[in-house]
Each structure stands twice: as C-alpha cells, then as structure tokens.
Amino acid sequence: MLARMTSEPEQQIGVGTPDAFQRLWTPHRMAYIQGENKPTGPGAGDGCPFCSIPEKSDEDGLIIARGASVYAVLNLYPYTGGHLMVVPFRHIADYTELSAEETIELAEYTKAAMTALRTASGAHGFNIGMNQGTVAGAGIAAHLHQHVVPRWGGDTNFMPVIGSTKVLPQLLADTRQLLAEAWPRAQG
C-alpha cells in the first residue's frame, strides 16, 4: 500500500532540527561511500570488480554487450539513467597500454553505446571520458574504463547540486535489458 501523499512535509523524529525539507533516503549509496567492492590493490587478483563482472551472467553483472576484448556494463552508481562504461577484459590501468585491436573495439563499443542509448532513451547528448589515475578522479584506477553518460535537454536539476542525490527513474536491471535489446548488432 502506498503511503498517503500530502502537500505538507512530514516531521520525522530523530532527523535533526525540524524544518520544511523532506528527506529522500538513499541507503544503497552507503556501499559506494564506504568503498564496498573497491579493489584492495593494483593487480587483477586484488578484488577488481571489472575483472570479476565478466564471470557473471549478463543479467547479474549488468553487462549490456560483450566483444572480443571489451564489454559494456551499467555503472552501479550512475550519474544519470543509462550511465554505462566500456571496459577492456584485460586488467590494465592506462589508455596507452591498450593494443591496437582493443583501442578499435573500445571506440566501436563507445559508438554502439551512443546508438543504443539514443534508441532506448532518446538521449540528446553525451559526456564521454576516462579518469586516468586516482588523482584524476578514477574510482577504480587499476582497471581502465570509459564512461558514457547520456544527457537530455533540461536534465540539469537541483538534486545533485543541492541535495547530493541522483534521481534515477528506472531499476538498473530494467535499464540493462532495454540497452541490450537496443544494442546494434554486427552486420554480417
């Protein structure tokens, strides 16, 4: 049963000084804040999630598509709905370590990700990039990954800026299925 919706904010005991603000609780983000599933070292055997994800089923690993040397996977802590990453299977940290074949497939998967996101969600634009090294903002610096973040006109809102909260309209498993279905298939 859904809670009764009112225009008056509900006062909650124990949440600080009463005010006119409502709270949007996002306890699932605590895993990210506390560094859950972060690698314990730089090696492939040091708990790297990008090395263990391909061992799972596509559904369990949130994998959208697999290639010969890279795969596309949803971000567990997305900036927007549909935020995905293109990741080489090989455990490398730096873009310059990619082979020529890996570089080509990473680029092709980035293009395919854009196509799938436009098809599935009508994305108007994209932020695409890599954070190389911890000092550059890489959350998992030991394993190269490229972010593909879909954007829409007017998608800037106050929640991330003021509320440090991202509002996602769809469960990750549902987003994974839509993108997998929209993923361009190789012509052959």
N, C-alpha and C positions, 0 to 999 in steps of 0.2 A: 504494500500500500504506500503510495506517495505521501510525503509529509504535506501538511496544509501550507499553501503558499500565501503569504501576506505581503503587503507593501511596507509593513513595519519591521525593522530589524529585530531579530530575536536576541535577547540578552542571555549570554551564556555564563554561568558561574565558573570561575577559575580561568578565564581567558584574559585577565588583565583588567585594566580600568574600563568600565562600561563606556561605550562610545556608539556612534551611529553606523559604524562599519560592520558589515557581515564578514564572516571568515570563510574562505574557501580552503579546506584542508586537503593537502596533497601528501599524505604519508608515504606514498610509494617513492617519492623523490628522496627520502631519507637514505635509501640504499646508495644513490648517486653521491649525495653529500658525504656519506661516511666512507666512500670509496669501495663499496662492496664489489667484488669480482674484478678489482684492479689487479693487474699483474704484480707479482712480487719481485720481479727482476726483469732484465732486458732479453732473456733467452726465450725461445719458443716454448720450452717446458716450464716456464715460470708463471703459469696461470694466465697466459694470454687468451682473452676471450675471442679474438679474431682467429686464433688457431683452433679453438675448440668448437666454434659455431659450425664450421662445415661438417663436423662429425655428427651433427644433429639432423633430424628431418627438416625439410624446408619450413614446415609449419612451426616446429618447436624452436628453430633457430631464427625465425622471421626472415628467412632467405627468400628473395624475390626471384633471382635467376642465378645460375651457375655457368661459368665459362670454363675454358681450358686452364686459365691462370688467374682469373679474378672471379669474384662473386659480388652480387648486390644484396644488401641487407638493410632492414629498417634500423634506425637508431633507437635504442631503448629509452633515451632521454632526449626526444626530439624538440627542435626549436619551433617547428610547425608540423601539422599533419602531413605525412608523406616524406618527412626528412629521412633520407637514406644515405648509405655510404657504399662506395665501390672499394673493395678490399682485395689485394692480392692474396692468393693462398699461401704464398711463400712469406715466411716471417722475416721482413726487412723493415728498417726504420726510415730510410731516406729515399726520396724520389730518385736520386741519381743511381741507386742500386737496382732499379728495375731493368730487366732485359728489354731488348727492342720489342719482342713479342708481348711482354707484359705491358709495356707502355702503350702499344697499339690497342690491346684489348681493354685496358683501363679507359682509354679515350673512347672506344666504341661503346663500352658499357655506360659511360657518362652520357653519351648521346642517346642511348636506348633508355636510360633513366629519365631523361628530359621528355622523350616521346611518351613514355608510359605515364608520367605524371601529368602531362598535358591531356592525354586521352582520358585518364581516370578521374582527374580533378579539375581540369581546365586551368591549370597554373598559368599565370600571366608572365612570370619571370622566375629567375633562379639565382641563388647565391651558391657558387661552386668554389670549393677550395680545400686546401690541406694546411694543417698546422704542423710544421716540422719542428719537433723538439718540444720539451716541456716548457721552456722559456717563451715559445711562440704560442702556447696555449693548447698543445696537444694533450688531451686527457689520457690517451694511451699512446705514448711517444714511441714505444718499442715496435709497433706494427703499423706501417703505412696505411692510411685510409683517406679517401677523398669524400668530402661531404657534398651532397646535392640537396639543397634546401629549396622547396618550391615556395613561390611568393605570389600574392594576389594583390591587385589594386585595392587599397583601403584596408589591407590586413594588419597594418600597424595599429596596435591598441595599447591601452594603458596597463594591461595586466603584467607583461614582462618588465616594464619600466618602473611602475609604481608598486605593483604587488609581488614582484619577483616570482610570478606564476605564469605558466604557459597553459592555455586552454586548448585542449585537443578535442575535436568533435567526434572522434571515432576510435574504437579499440585498435591496438596495433595489429592483432590477428586479422581483423577485417580489412585494414589498410593493406597489409601484406597480400591478401587474396586479390583485392582489386588491382594492385600493381602487377602481380604475377600474371593475371589474366590480360592486362593491357601491355605487357612486355612485348616489344617487337620480336618476332620470330625470324630467324635467318632465312633468307630466300635461297632455295636450292634446287 
